């Protein structure tokens, strides 16, 4: 039998184990607002906890954060609610400090806070432009800036972006901010790699969750299902599974990557031959 050199002592020894055992995650925007459909932050928090992580659920709404915490604890997991308005840099610092005080430290940061808005890049006031940029980009920069002061070697940072970055339609401030977040992901990975901290990003495709359910008609939902190569829509749980991988040691050699979770690229259907009755 051929023997291969492995940097892992036993690459198969933990098969079947929980992926986040012994890890602690701080998830921004992890509260659950809707009572009907899960949000992305809620799904991420639940999945990380289900795989053994202790989770600090950060949200500006205590009731929303507590809903997520209650769901995790009902399943036997460990979670705390952390309340902060991440537009405030001092509040970001305090959120990191509170997580460290409660859990003794953390090694996973998920920057999930976002506000979807279809405002065109030249249709908004300067105030709204800066607000959207701050909500979708600056909050992640501020949280990362403070977190890296306490994150140990082997930590993971996962940013949540959108396939809107690839959109070829009219420019939107939201997409501009997310493009900046993806650029920050690559830059942070290059900057923090020497400290053993990985930084990656998940691009969210056309999922059906709390945000879509509150803002989309049934007709638009039916049309949107055809936007993916698989011809189906995803859910926040699909995003959470990608975050789980990038947060865990399974992705120990993955950094600076943008992972699209979008059902695959779609392509125009070829025209039917003349007379084809199908």
Buried (B, 14 or more C-beta within 10 A) or exposed (E): EEEEEEEEEEEEEEEEEEBBEEBBBBBBBBBBBBEEBBBBBBBBBBBBBBBBBBBBBBBBBEEBBBBBBEBBEEEEBBBBBBBBEBBBBEBBBBBBBBBBEBBEEBBBBBBBBBBBBEBEBEEBEEEEBEBBBBBBBBBBBBBBBBBBEBBEEBBBBBBBBBBBBEEEEEBBBBBBBBBBBBBBBBEBBEEBEEEEBBBBBBBBBBBBBBBBBEEBEEEEBEEBBBBBEEEBBBBBBBBBBBBBBBBBBEBEEBBBBBBBBBBEEEEEEEEEEEEEEE
